Each structure stands twice: as structure tokens, then as C-alpha cells.
């Protein structure tokens, strides 16, 4: 807000909101009033009391306004003093002062910078999607034998289950369920299901991403300025909002095409993208200390092939596509604390087969099982888990008598140190990258962070430097027992850079 008026904010000493987030990332009310009440400090009048709300909004008299703001400033000062002591006690002082606070400034710069999104490219893609949606709808009508509202659950259910006689997977109070999970199970039974799934995917791309992104392009600079939320995800990950650029679907080619609209803001510049390779599995190898996993990364083996070899007891040459796919599902499933039911759904196998597969995995990688058992026991004792940089996540349900609540807390205990450490690493990389750009006097700019990926715009004369510098900085962000690896590429737009 200040930047839009040509004012630069300097000298920030302490941010109460960031401190509150580190001290309890699941706090439902991190407002100033809520934090004061929680810490037992004297409260203050709300903004609504000072300014009114909605139609009753008013600008108070200057003296009243000054008094209200002075009270807030004094409350922040008192709160900051209390929070600083709590951060030190929890061992999170370096995390706060060396990572989160410097990152806030970097994120503000990225938000102000924005990224150019070409409206014409999005509009052309939208026309293409509309044409393909029309073709798919015609084909669905042809197979069904009549026209109906594909978006109506009731009408779609009648077509699939009454007319075409497909097996009923799930029922709701109002009739047949036609949600994504149901349709994915029905896909092998009839060609119409594949078309309906594709129709839904394209319709979502069209409404949420093409139309949604077009609304977010600022007319004054042709850019999208996403808003990075630093205090939302309990794992420590950043969230992108208004619009969410982290959720552009890239598993489908049509979703990836959307990235073609994102281009550099300067003529002849390039977009450079760098992302961590299997960062969460590398963190798991480090945290668990499992020798098999560590060996795979040290020898630069394909970790999914290595997992398939160990689980199925075969050589690298004998690992086929299905074995590798199953191993990949287990590898990433383990990171997210997957159950036998979840794995059975992912792989389309029975729950018993999935349970057996997980057992084989733990037999092949005993260090991972030991880590899972130890971290749950530690969480039950402490009431929280930590990342390698001491970020905490409290788990009040870890001792719950309710099986579902307790199981969810146990899975959270297993995956938070992994996901949270991965989030900390890319944040560290962003802080170090901003320092490197400044120290080397480079013109290149950091534009986006999308999960494990950083996106830059780069002048052509700096391309070789950046192709070397970015992966070096990312790989050295936090020393682990296994090497971190970042893959980098560049192109005239975000799509080509990936």
C-alpha cells in the first residue's frame, strides 16, 4: 500500500503476526485483540468501535484517531516484548529473525513486481477450450442418445446408472453420487465417463483459470500481482491468493498451456524456472537416517526405481512401469502418512494388497519405519513436532480417545517435519537468492514461488550466470546427509521454461 504512494517502509524490528504464527500456526484468531486476550495483556478498542462498519463507517476526530492508533501501537509494543521472549524459549529466534522476517520483505517485493500475463494469449486459449468443450458435449449427447444437463448431478446420475446401467458406487440422500472419485472408478466401464471427466476438467480450466486470471490482470501494467500469505499453512508453506498461481493444474497438457501466457516484463528477457528434485523424499532420507534411501540419493539413482527394486526384490532392469508407478505412490504416500485404504484407492488394488505393500516398504526401509514410530511417540510426549529449523506444530489431538482424531494427528506428526522442513528450505533459498542478486548487482528478478519451484525473469546477458547461480543457491540452502538438487531451465514464457 505504501509503495503505491512512493513510500518505502524501512526499519522493521518485529512483526507480531509472524511471531504469533510461529508460536501457534493453528491459532484461529491471530488478530491483535485475540492475541492480547490470549496472552493476558490489557485489551484495546476494536477498529469497528473506532471507525464503525459498512454504511456506518466514519472518520473519527483527529484526536480520537490519534488516541486509538497510539493505543494499538502501545499494545503491539507490549505484545512484541512477550512474543520475543516466547520465541527465544521455544528455540525459534533464528527462524523468526533470519528467515520469516527477511522473507516478508522479499515477498512484498515479489508482490509489487508482479508477473506479466498476456490477456490475448489467455483469450485465445479460452476460445480453444470452449471449442473442445463443445465437441465433448456433442459426443456425450451422441452416446447418451439425448441432450441433458451434464452439470446436474441428478440428470447425469439418471444417464449413467438408469439408462447405461453402470454399477452404483455411492449414493447420497438425494440420489446417485457422481463426484470425481465415483467417476474415476467408473472410467473403465464406459467411454462416456472419460468424456465427462475431460469435460469437467476443461470447464474448470475455463472458468477458474482462464476467466479467473483475466479478471486479475491489472490494466495499468498488464500484470498479475498475486498475494503471498505467510501465516496460513500450518506446515510453513506459503499460500498464493488473489489469484492462486500455485494451483494452476499442470498434470494435464491443457493446464500447462495456461503458463504460456506468463512472460517477462522486459523485451528479449527470458523466464527462468528452477525446482527442487524430490525435496520431500530427500528430507525424509535425512530425517529418518535410512541407509537405503540415503544411498539412492547419494548415487543419484532414480529413487522410485530403487524403491521398486527393494520392495519387489528385483534388479533395476526388471523394474517395469507398473512397479515404478506403485513404488512412486508409496514413496509420496509415506511422506503424507498414507493409510492402506488411501494407497489402495491410488493404485486400484485391494486394501489387503496395499497393507502388504506398505509392510514390504517398511521392511526394505527400516529407518523410515523407525522414524514414523519415534516421531509419533515424541509427539505424544511433547504435544508438538518440529522441523529441522525448529518450526513447531502443536497436535492437541495426538492423545485423543477418538480414533479418527488421533489417527489424523499421528499422520500429521509423521508428515509435518518432512513437509515443514521442505517449506523451510525453499524459504531459505529465497532469502539467500535475494541476497545473491543484490550482492552481485544482477538485474534478474524473482517473480514467483510455486511449492518447490522458483520463477525468475532474466535479461539474456545474465542467463548463463543465473543458470549456474540459482541451482547452486538452492542446493546449498540447508546442508543435509543427502545432496539437494535443483533443476533449472529457461524459455520465452513460463511454459517453455518448464
Rosetta blueprint (number, residue, H / E / L):
1 X L
2 X L
3 X H
4 X H
5 X H
6 X L
7 X L
8 X L
9 X L
10 X L
11 X L
12 X L
13 X L
14 X L
15 X L
16 X H
17 X H
18 X H
19 X H
20 X H
21 X H
22 X H
23 X H
24 X L
25 X L
26 X L
27 X L
28 X L
29 X L
30 X L
31 X L
32 X H
33 X H
34 X H
35 X H
36 X H
37 X H
38 X H
39 X H
40 X L
41 X L
42 X L
43 X L
44 X L
45 X L
46 X L
47 X H
48 X H
49 X H
50 X H
51 X H
52 X L
53 X L
54 X H
55 X H
56 X H
57 X L
58 X L
59 X L
60 X L
61 X L
62 X H
63 X H
64 X H
65 X H
66 X H
67 X H
68 X H
69 X H
70 X H
71 X H
72 X H
73 X H
74 X H
75 X H
76 X H
77 X H
78 X H
79 X H
80 X H
81 X H
82 X H
83 X H
84 X H
85 X H
86 X H
87 X H
88 X H
89 X H
90 X L
91 X L
92 X L
93 X H
94 X H
95 X H
96 X H
97 X H
98 X H
99 X H
100 X H
101 X H
102 X H
103 X H
104 X H
105 X H
106 X H
107 X H
108 X H
109 X H
110 X H
111 X H
112 X H
113 X H
114 X L
115 X E
116 X E
117 X E
118 X L
119 X H
120 X H
121 X H
122 X H
123 X H
124 X H
125 X H
126 X H
127 X H
128 X H
129 X H
130 X H
131 X H
132 X H
133 X H
134 X H
135 X H
136 X H
137 X H
138 X H
139 X H
140 X H
141 X H
142 X H
143 X H
144 X H
145 X L
146 X L
147 X L
148 X L
149 X L
150 X L
151 X L
152 X L
153 X H
154 X H
155 X H
156 X H
157 X H
158 X H
159 X H
160 X H
161 X H
162 X H
163 X H
164 X L
165 X L
166 X L
167 X L
168 X L
169 X L
170 X L
171 X E
172 X E
173 X L
174 X L
175 X E
176 X E
177 X L
178 X L
179 X L
180 X H
181 X H
182 X H
183 X H
184 X H
185 X H
186 X H
187 X H
188 X H
189 X H
190 X L
191 X H
192 X H
193 X H
194 X H
195 X H
196 X H
197 X H
198 X H
199 X H
200 X H
201 X H
202 X H
203 X H
204 X H
205 X H
206 X H
207 X H
208 X H
209 X H
210 X H
211 X H
212 X H
213 X H
214 X H
215 X H
216 X H
217 X L
218 X E
219 X L
220 X L
221 X L
222 X L
223 X E
224 X E
225 X L
226 X L
227 X E
228 X E
229 X E
230 X L
231 X L
232 X L
233 X L
234 X L
235 X L
236 X L
237 X L
238 X L
239 X E
240 X E
241 X E
242 X L
243 X L
244 X L
245 X L
246 X L
247 X L
248 X L
249 X L
250 X L
251 X L
252 X L
253 X H
254 X H
255 X H
256 X H
257 X H
258 X H
259 X H
260 X H
261 X H
262 X E
263 X E
264 X L
265 X L
266 X L
267 X L
268 X L
269 X L
270 X E
271 X E
272 X E
273 X E
274 X E
275 X E
276 X E
277 X L
278 X L
279 X H
280 X H
281 X H
282 X H
283 X H
284 X H
285 X H
286 X H
287 X H
288 X H
289 X L
290 X L
291 X H
292 X H
293 X H
294 X H
295 X H
296 X H
297 X H
298 X H
299 X L
300 X L
301 X L
302 X L
303 X H
304 X H
305 X H
306 X H
307 X H
308 X H
309 X H
310 X H
311 X H
312 X H
313 X L
314 X L
315 X L
316 X H
317 X H
318 X H
319 X L
320 X L
321 X H
322 X H
323 X H
324 X H
325 X H
326 X H
327 X H
328 X H
329 X H
330 X H
331 X H
332 X H
333 X H
334 X H
335 X H
336 X L
337 X L
338 X L
339 X L
340 X H
341 X H
342 X H
343 X H
344 X H
345 X H
346 X H
347 X H
348 X L
349 X L
350 X L
351 X H
352 X H
353 X H
354 X H
355 X H
356 X H
357 X H
358 X H
359 X H
360 X H
361 X H
362 X H
363 X H
364 X H
365 X L
366 X H
367 X H
368 X H
369 X H
370 X H
371 X H
372 X H
373 X H
374 X H
375 X H
376 X H
377 X H
378 X H
379 X H
380 X H
381 X H
382 X H
383 X L
384 X E
385 X E
386 X E
387 X L
388 X L
389 X L
390 X L
391 X L
392 X E
393 X E
394 X E
395 X L
396 X H
397 X H
398 X H
399 X H
400 X L
401 X L
402 X L
403 X H
404 X H
405 X H
406 X H
407 X H
408 X H
409 X H
410 X H
411 X H
412 X H
413 X H
414 X H
415 X H
416 X H
417 X H
418 X H
419 X H
420 X H
421 X H
422 X H
423 X H
424 X H
425 X H
426 X H
427 X H
428 X H
429 X H
430 X H
431 X H
432 X H
433 X H
434 X H
435 X H
436 X H
437 X H
438 X H
439 X H
440 X L
441 X L
442 X L
443 X L
444 X L
445 X E
446 X E
447 X E
448 X E
449 X E
450 X E
451 X L
452 X L
453 X E
454 X E
455 X E
456 X E
457 X E
458 X E
459 X L
460 X H
461 X H
462 X H
463 X H
464 X H
465 X H
466 X H
467 X H
468 X H
469 X H
470 X H
471 X H
472 X H
473 X H
474 X H
475 X H
476 X L
477 X L
478 X L
479 X L
480 X L
481 X L
482 X L
483 X L
484 X L
485 X L
486 X E
487 X E
488 X E
489 X E
490 X E
491 X E
492 X L
493 X E
494 X H
495 X H
496 X H
497 X H
498 X L
